[in-house]
Amino acid sequence: MRTWELLSLSFLMLSSSFVHASGALVSSCDKIPSGYSGKVFKIKTDYLAETSNKKRPWEYISFKEEPQKYAYTILKYIYDGNIDCDFDLHCNKVANWYHAPWMHYGINGREFVNGLTRERSFKPGELHNDQKSMLQNWAISIVNEQGSYTYGQVWKDINNPDITKGEFLDGTVNAKLVFTEATEDDIPTLKNSITWTGYINQSEKGTPKVFKQLRLFQIDFLVKDKRSEETGWVAGTFIYDCTINNKNPWFNMKLVGVAWGNDPNYFRADYIIGKRLLECWINPDVMKGSLGYLGRLNGPIDNKKSSCLSCHSTAQYPEKSPSVPSEQSTEGEIKYWFRNLKEESFDEGALNFDYSKQLSHGIRNYYSAKEENDSIGCNDFNYKRYH
């Protein structure tokens, strides 16, 4: 590590205003191709060490009575200062947002251009009958100041994360931007979408990595909102839709829905007779095939046997249960994934991470690397450190 890098790291660790996370030393495990001179992702982890009492623009908007107003207020909050700098968090002069540490690790870890991690792929025929191959989806997640406080408490000791500190503060906002290698031939409404370059797998099988153009397809949010008696959280999903026809493509995001609970008493018999879900609002203009289990809120790239909140409710350490029930699960077993959990673990004997998959995955990655005696988290040492 160069001298200025050591000085920078020492300053951050000694600062009384901020804490610094071990995984923040590595932004990506990718080896940058020779001659590359473009954008390089830098993780931002100067988390707040003190809580903030800032007013939140959505706190007097009812997510049950005015779900659309609530969701678009959150989207504007996420955009503030970020779309002007293409979500380079270091350049945002209006608001502070942060990345989770230890998402660089593993075969799905952050690529080096935009910090995208690999998501579930579209299966052949999932988008339309002419789709013959798997299509990759990659995403980046960010958290606001309130959420960064919890990251900082967990990672205060850079060599010994405190996994008992995983409860988030009211007002925490997590946002995820999902990009796809699908084109407008695959999804006509992707026309003129925001494009990023990703250093992603050449094919579904994995290596080698190549540069590919990706299009913004989906934006998800999770808000810790104490008014949600069911889970303590409110989830929302948007998809890109060029027919909105705004000159600025960032504002061509169509709301899929908002959810504040898992509807734990709603299953197939209710769905068959057309009973209404009670703990979410779904946009009636959205195709039902893109939703989650029995019409619950999900994004098109997400597993259809799940929902936004049910998936995130599995955030814990150790990660005993998968994010979604297996294909062979009975309805009785599936019900386990649709409980309304509020600050409690999905499984007995695990520590709750309060609906944060970024936190649970990061902790899992950290301990996996530790078991491999690889403190950096790039076990083939095919990496470069970025500050």
Secondary structure, 3 states (H helix, E strand, C coil): CCHHHHHHHHHHHHCCCEECCHHHHCCECCCCCCCCCCCCCCCCCCEECCCCCCCCCCCCCCCCCCHHHHHHHHHHHHHCCCHHHCCCHHHCCCCCEECCCCCCCCCCCCCCCCCCEECCCECCCCCCCCCCCCECEEEEEEEEHHHHHHHHHHCCCCCCCCCCCCCCCCCCEEEEEEEECCCCCCCHHHCCCCEEEEEEEEECCEEEEEEEEEEEEEEEEEEECCCCCCCCEEEEEEEECHHHCCCCHHHCEEEEEEECCCCCCCCHHHHHCCCCCCCEEECCCCCHHHCCHHHCCCCCCCCCCCCHHHHHCCCEECCCCCCCCCCCCCHHHHHHHHCCCCCCCCCCCCEECCCCHHHHHHHHHHHHHHHCCCCCCCCCCCCECCC
